[in-house]
Amino acid sequence: MTGKQSWFRDRSALVRLGAVVGALALTVAGCGTMMPGGNTASGTDLATQATAGPGPGVTDDAVKVVFVAVDLDAVKKFTGFNTASVGDQEAQLQALEDWVNDNGGIGGRELDAVFRLYDAQADSPAAEEQLCNQITQDDQAFAVVMTGQYQTNARPCYADRQTLVLDASLYAMSTDYLEEYSPYLWTASFPEYTAFVNSYVEVLDEQGFFEGEEGIGVVAADSPVNRDTIENLAVPLLKEHGIEPEVAWVDTTDTGTLFQGLEQGAITFRSKAIERVMFLGGSRMASVFATVAGSQDGFKPRYAISSFDNPSFFVKNPDTIPPDIMDGMVGIGFHPPQDVPDSQFPFPTGEAETACVDIYSAAGITFESRESARVALPYCDAVRLLKMGADSIDGDLNAAAWAQAVDRVGGDFQSASGPGNALGGGGRAAIGGYRVLKYDETVENFVYVGDEVPFDE
């Protein structure tokens, strides 16, 4: 056993790396550690509940919306990792509330925005159930804008309580999953997972990632949504391309099971001479796997990369992830705040991103980079989408009426957080496009290559 391998088994190091794992996920405003969970009401029951009069938190004069924030600067201070500061999230929320109320409110009602700070380092099913109870019972909110909630009991809890969820976490949600909790579950800033997987495999094939004699390893979060997607979509797609993948299932329930699964996956891949690795299921795994794999006598396969894998963390923390690990990385990017530096993609770009930056600027809030706006932009997306739907309703404001309105007008929505648009006509995830993402050794960073491409359905 090498010194580095012993280090990973040392308890004090494991405790520190537990915080590291949280930081990796939270840096992208959340990519889900998905754990077993479910709601008690069927999809039909949820839809029926959603149509009954005004929704919770809705009065003649106001609409209450709770914004869940995570203290990312505290996480950064604890771990010592280099990530851009996200700034004063409560002030950002106040700027959004003021902008909404100065521009007609939410369907003619004042936005009553409530700020809740969540301790993601203590994340657990019990903690998320407690937060859900607070938001749905004490606050009685119409909607919750979530970051930093990773247990899958969170979303079913809000749906059961008829509370609209605008998920601002980079949490993998398939069409089936979104439909299961319809009309309550949406994301204004990220793509639907099935479309992502289809496009991801296609791009890796086009970019020559599958060429060669060595096998392909897939590091996969072992959760209901991810397992279903991989077994019934990703693996069959890979087989169509002549690939028999070696899948390493990783239990991401907690730090201990995460590291055990990642280390075992690295050992297995190395023993089978697998020299190309891709990740499906969450940003926590890629960075930590690359570090763990490096302890296996220098095991350094070529990696695929996507926005789910938090590309910016690879670049900004060379003491944790040596730069040569990034050589040859290729994949797809759909979330510029975590993909590429401003030198490669000027900030702001496009009408939606510029509009959100202007809202904050009017309140005296500026950002040192797009990465520092990685929470502010999804918050802005959620507020803009909430307002668009509510402003298009003639009658009671509830989840069903809001969903029907977004189905009618959502095609006009453009996220500030990424390209394309997949809302309208039943779409529940806003990001509808991507660009090829590569590591460029000459600029020592990730870059976009080629034009924006729609996700494959």
C-alpha positions in Angstrom: 0.0 0.0 0.0 1.4 3.4 -1.0 1.5 6.4 1.3 -1.2 8.1 -0.7 -3.4 5.0 -0.4 -3.0 5.0 3.3 -3.8 8.7 3.4 -7.2 8.1 1.8 -7.9 5.5 4.5 -6.9 7.8 7.4 -9.9 8.9 9.3 -8.9 12.5 9.8 -8.3 12.8 6.0 -11.6 11.2 5.4 -13.4 13.7 7.6 -11.7 16.6 5.7 -12.5 15.1 2.3 -16.1 14.8 3.4 -16.2 18.5 3.4 -14.3 18.5 0.1 -17.0 16.3 -1.5 -19.6 18.8 -0.4 -17.6 21.6 -1.8 -17.3 19.9 -5.2 -21.0 19.4 -5.4 -22.0 22.8 -4.0 -19.6 24.7 -6.3 -22.0 24.1 -9.2 -25.0 25.0 -7.1 -25.7 21.3 -6.6 -25.5 18.1 -8.5 -27.5 15.5 -6.8 -26.3 12.7 -4.6 -29.4 10.8 -5.4 -30.7 8.4 -2.7 -33.8 6.2 -2.5 -36.9 8.1 -1.8 -40.4 8.6 -3.1 -43.7 10.4 -2.6 -46.8 9.0 -1.1 -49.2 10.5 -3.8 -49.4 9.3 -7.3 -48.8 11.6 -10.3 -52.6 11.7 -10.9 -53.2 12.6 -7.3 -50.6 15.4 -7.4 -52.1 16.9 -10.6 -55.6 16.9 -9.0 -54.4 18.5 -5.8 -52.6 21.2 -7.9 -55.9 22.5 -9.5 -57.8 23.2 -6.3 -58.1 27.0 -5.8 -55.2 29.3 -5.0 -51.9 27.5 -4.2 -50.3 27.6 -0.7 -48.7 30.9 0.0 -50.9 32.8 -2.4 -53.1 35.7 -1.3 -54.9 38.4 -3.2 -51.9 40.6 -2.6 -48.7 38.5 -2.4 -47.0 35.2 -3.3 -44.5 33.7 -0.8 -41.4 32.0 -2.4 -38.6 30.6 -0.3 -35.1 30.6 -1.6 -32.8 27.9 -0.1 -29.1 29.1 -0.1 -25.9 27.4 1.0 -23.0 29.2 2.5 -20.5 28.4 -0.2 -17.9 30.8 1.1 -17.9 29.0 4.5 -17.4 25.7 2.7 -14.5 27.3 0.7 -12.9 28.6 3.9 -13.2 25.2 5.6 -11.7 23.2 2.7 -9.2 25.7 1.4 -10.2 25.0 -2.1 -10.0 27.7 -4.8 -13.5 28.7 -6.0 -14.9 32.1 -6.9 -16.9 33.8 -4.1 -20.6 33.8 -4.8 -21.1 37.1 -2.9 -24.0 38.1 -0.7 -26.8 35.8 -1.7 -29.4 37.5 0.5 -28.7 40.8 -1.1 -29.0 39.2 -4.5 -32.4 37.8 -3.5 -33.5 41.3 -2.4 -32.5 42.7 -5.7 -34.6 40.1 -7.5 -37.6 40.8 -5.2 -37.3 44.5 -5.8 -37.1 44.0 -9.6 -40.2 41.8 -9.7 -42.3 44.1 -7.5 -41.2 47.1 -9.6 -42.3 45.4 -12.7 -45.8 44.1 -12.0 -45.1 41.5 -9.4 -46.0 37.8 -9.8 -49.2 37.8 -11.7 -50.1 41.2 -10.2 -49.1 40.1 -6.7 -46.1 41.2 -4.7 -43.3 38.7 -4.4 -42.6 37.9 -0.8 -39.2 36.4 -1.0 -37.9 34.5 2.1 -34.2 33.6 2.5 -33.3 30.3 4.2 -29.6 29.3 4.7 -29.1 25.6 4.7 -26.2 23.8 6.3 -25.3 21.4 3.4 -22.4 20.0 5.4 -25.0 18.4 7.6 -27.1 17.3 4.7 -29.2 14.2 5.4 -32.7 12.9 4.7 -33.8 14.0 8.2 -32.4 17.5 7.8 -34.1 17.9 4.4 -37.4 16.6 5.8 -37.1 19.2 8.6 -36.4 22.0 6.1 -39.3 20.9 3.9 -41.6 21.0 7.0 -40.4 24.5 7.8 -40.9 25.8 4.2 -44.3 24.1 3.6 -45.8 24.2 7.1 -44.3 27.2 8.8 -43.6 29.4 5.8 -46.5 28.0 3.7 -44.7 28.9 0.5 -46.2 28.7 -2.9 -42.7 27.8 -4.4 -39.3 26.9 -3.2 -36.1 27.7 -5.2 -33.6 25.0 -4.1 -29.9 24.9 -4.0 -27.8 22.5 -1.9 -30.5 19.8 -1.3 -29.2 16.5 -2.4 -31.4 13.8 -0.8 -34.2 12.6 -3.0 -36.8 12.7 -0.2 -36.7 16.6 -0.6 -38.4 16.9 -3.9 -41.2 14.3 -3.1 -41.8 16.1 0.2 -42.5 19.4 -1.5 -44.7 17.8 -4.2 -46.7 16.1 -1.5 -47.3 19.5 0.1 -48.4 21.1 -3.2 -45.4 23.3 -3.3 -43.9 24.3 -6.6 -40.2 23.4 -6.9 -37.8 25.4 -9.1 -34.7 23.4 -8.7 -31.6 25.6 -9.0 -29.3 22.6 -8.2 -27.5 20.8 -10.9 -29.5 17.7 -10.1 -30.0 14.9 -12.6 -33.7 14.6 -13.4 -35.0 12.4 -16.2 -38.3 13.0 -18.1 -39.9 10.1 -16.1 -38.8 11.7 -12.8 -40.1 15.1 -13.8 -43.4 13.7 -14.9 -43.7 11.6 -11.7 -43.8 14.9 -9.7 -45.7 17.0 -12.3 -46.8 19.7 -12.1 -44.5 20.6 -9.2 -41.0 19.9 -10.3 -39.0 22.2 -12.7 -35.6 23.5 -13.4 -35.0 26.9 -15.1 -31.2 26.5 -15.4 -30.3 22.9 -16.3 -31.1 20.2 -18.9 -33.2 17.1 -18.7 -31.0 14.1 -18.0 -32.2 11.7 -20.7 -31.5 14.2 -23.5 -28.1 14.9 -21.9 -27.1 11.2 -21.9 -28.1 10.8 -25.6 -26.1 13.8 -26.7 -23.1 13.0 -24.4 -22.6 9.5 -25.9 -23.0 10.8 -29.4 -20.4 13.6 -28.9 -17.9 11.3 -27.3 -18.2 9.0 -30.3 -17.8 11.9 -32.7 -14.8 13.2 -30.8 -13.1 9.8 -31.0 -13.2 9.1 -27.3 -14.3 5.5 -27.9 -11.6 4.7 -30.4 -8.9 2.2 -29.3 -8.4 -1.3 -27.9 -8.8 -0.4 -24.2 -12.2 -0.7 -22.5 -14.5 2.1 -21.4 -15.2 2.5 -17.7 -18.4 4.2 -16.5 -18.4 5.6 -12.9 -22.1 5.7 -12.0 -24.0 7.0 -9.0 -26.0 4.0 -7.6 -29.5 5.7 -7.3 -32.9 4.8 -8.7 -33.0 7.6 -11.3 -29.4 7.1 -12.4 -29.5 3.3 -12.4 -32.6 3.3 -14.5 -31.1 5.8 -17.0 -27.8 3.9 -17.3 -29.2 0.4 -17.6 -32.0 1.3 -20.0 -30.3 4.1 -22.0 -26.6 4.7 -21.5 -25.4 1.1 -21.7 -27.6 0.2 -24.7 -26.3 3.4 -26.5 -22.7 2.4 -25.8 -23.3 -1.1 -27.1 -24.7 0.4 -30.3 -21.3 2.1 -30.7 -19.5 -1.2 -30.1 -18.7 -0.6 -26.5 -19.1 -3.1 -23.7 -18.7 -0.8 -20.7 -17.4 -1.7 -17.3 -19.8 0.0 -14.9 -18.6 0.9 -11.4 -21.6 1.6 -9.2 -20.9 4.0 -6.4 -23.1 4.4 -3.3 -23.0 8.2 -2.8 -25.1 8.0 0.5 -22.2 9.4 2.5 -18.5 10.1 2.4 -17.5 6.7 3.5 -19.5 4.8 0.9 -18.5 7.3 -1.8 -14.8 6.8 -1.3 -15.1 3.1 -0.9 -17.0 2.9 -4.2 -14.7 5.2 -6.1 -11.5 3.5 -4.8 -12.9 0.1 -5.7 -13.8 1.3 -9.1 -10.3 2.7 -9.7 -8.8 -0.7 -8.6 -11.1 -2.6 -10.9 -10.5 -0.3 -13.9 -6.8 -0.5 -13.5 -6.8 -4.3 -13.2 -8.8 -4.5 -16.4 -6.5 -2.1 -18.3 -9.3 0.4 -18.8 -7.8 3.7 -19.9 -10.9 5.8 -20.7 -13.4 6.8 -18.0 -16.7 8.7 -18.1 -19.0 9.7 -15.3 -22.8 9.6 -15.0 -24.7 10.8 -12.0 -23.1 13.8 -10.3 -20.3 16.3 -10.0 -19.0 14.9 -6.7 -17.6 11.8 -8.3 -15.3 13.0 -11.2 -12.9 15.2 -9.2 -12.7 12.8 -6.3 -12.2 9.7 -8.6 -9.4 11.4 -10.4 -7.6 12.0 -7.1 -8.3 8.5 -5.8 -7.2 7.0 -9.2 -3.9 8.9 -9.0 -3.1 7.0 -5.8 -3.4 3.7 -7.6 0.3 3.6 -8.7 -0.3 6.6 -11.0 -3.4 5.3 -12.7 -4.3 8.1 -15.0 -6.9 7.2 -17.6 -8.3 9.6 -20.2 -11.5 11.2 -18.9 -14.7 12.4 -20.5 -16.1 15.6 -19.0 -19.4 17.4 -18.8 -20.9 20.3 -16.8 -22.1 17.7 -14.3 -18.4 17.0 -13.5 -17.6 20.6 -12.4 -14.8 21.4 -15.0 -13.7 24.6 -13.3 -12.7 22.7 -10.1 -10.2 20.6 -12.1 -8.5 23.8 -13.3 -8.5 25.8 -10.2 -7.1 23.3 -7.7 -3.8 21.9 -9.2 -2.6 20.8 -5.7 -5.6 18.4 -5.6 -5.8 17.5 -9.3 -2.5 17.7 -11.2 -3.0 19.4 -14.6 -1.8 16.4 -16.6 -5.0 14.6 -15.5 -6.9 16.9 -17.8 -5.0 16.1 -20.9 -7.4 14.8 -23.6 -10.6 15.6 -21.6 -13.5 16.0 -24.0 -17.3 16.1 -23.6 -20.1 18.6 -23.5 -20.8 21.8 -21.6 -24.2 23.4 -21.0 -23.4 25.6 -17.9 -20.9 28.3 -18.7 -20.5 29.4 -15.0 -18.7 26.1 -14.3 -17.3 25.3 -17.7 -15.0 27.9 -19.2 -13.3 31.1 -18.1 -14.6 34.5 -19.2 -11.6 34.9 -21.5 -13.1 32.1 -23.6 -16.8 33.1 -23.3 -17.2 36.8 -22.5 -19.4 37.7 -19.5 -22.2 38.6 -19.9 -23.2 37.0 -23.2 -26.7 37.0 -24.7 -29.9 38.9 -23.7 -31.0 36.7 -20.8 -27.6 36.7 -19.0 -27.2 40.4 -19.7 -30.7 41.1 -18.3 -30.0 39.2 -15.1 -26.6 41.0 -14.7 -28.4 44.3 -15.2 -31.0 43.5 -12.5 -28.2 42.9 -10.0 -26.2 45.9 -11.2 -29.2 48.2 -10.6 -29.0 47.1 -7.0 -25.2 47.8 -6.8 -24.2 44.2 -7.1 -21.4 43.2 -9.4 -19.6 39.9 -10.1 -15.9 39.4 -10.5 -16.6 36.6 -13.1 -19.3 34.4 -14.4 -18.3 31.7 -12.0 -19.0 34.1 -9.1 -22.5 34.4 -10.5 -23.1 30.7 -10.6 -25.8 30.9 -7.9 -27.1 34.4 -8.8 -27.9 33.4 -12.4 -30.0 30.3 -11.5 -31.9 32.4 -8.9 -32.6 35.0 -11.6 -33.7 32.2 -14.0 -36.2 30.9 -11.4 -37.7 34.3 -10.7 -38.0 35.2 -14.3 -39.7 31.9 -15.1 -42.0 32.1 -12.1 -43.1 35.6 -13.2 -43.5 34.6 -16.8 -45.9 31.8 -15.9 -47.9 33.7 -13.3 -48.3 36.7 -15.6 -50.0 34.5 -18.1 -52.7 33.1 -15.8 -56.3 34.3 -15.8 -57.7 33.0 -12.6 -56.4 31.2 -9.5 -52.6 31.0 -9.2 -51.8 27.4 -8.4 -49.2 24.8 -9.6 -51.5 23.3 -12.3 -52.5 26.7 -13.7 -48.9 27.9 -13.6 -47.7 24.7 -15.4 -50.3 25.1 -18.1 -49.2 28.7 -18.6 -45.6 27.7 -19.0 -46.5 25.0 -21.4 -48.2 27.8 -23.5 -45.5 30.6 -23.2 -42.4 28.7 -22.1 -41.0 28.5 -25.6 -40.2 32.2 -25.2 -38.1 31.7 -22.1 -34.3 31.8 -22.3 -32.2 30.7 -19.4 -29.3 33.0 -18.3 -27.4 29.9 -17.1 -27.0 28.0 -20.4 -27.9 27.6 -24.0 -31.0 26.6 -25.9 -34.6 26.3 -24.6 -36.6 23.1 -23.9 -39.6 24.6 -22.1 -43.1 24.8 -23.6 -45.3 22.0 -24.7 -44.6 19.8 -21.6 -40.9 20.5 -21.1 -39.8 20.8 -17.5 -36.1 21.6 -17.8 -35.1 24.8 -19.5 -31.6 24.2 -21.0 -32.0 22.8 -24.5 -28.5 22.9 -26.0 -24.8 22.4 -25.4 -21.4 22.9 -26.9 -18.5 20.5 -27.2 -16.2 21.0 -24.3 -12.4 20.3 -24.4 -9.4 20.9 -22.2 -6.9 23.1 -24.1 -3.3 22.7 -22.9 -2.2 25.9 -24.6 -4.6 28.1 -22.5 -4.5 25.6 -19.6 -8.3 25.7 -19.3 -11.5 24.3 -20.8 -12.8 25.8 -24.0 -15.9 25.5 -26.1 -15.5 24.1 -29.6 -18.0 24.7 -32.4 -21.5 26.0 -32.4 -24.4 25.5 -30.0 -26.2 22.2 -30.6 -29.7 21.1 -29.5 -29.8 18.2 -27.1 -30.9 14.9 -28.7 -34.3 13.7 -27.5 
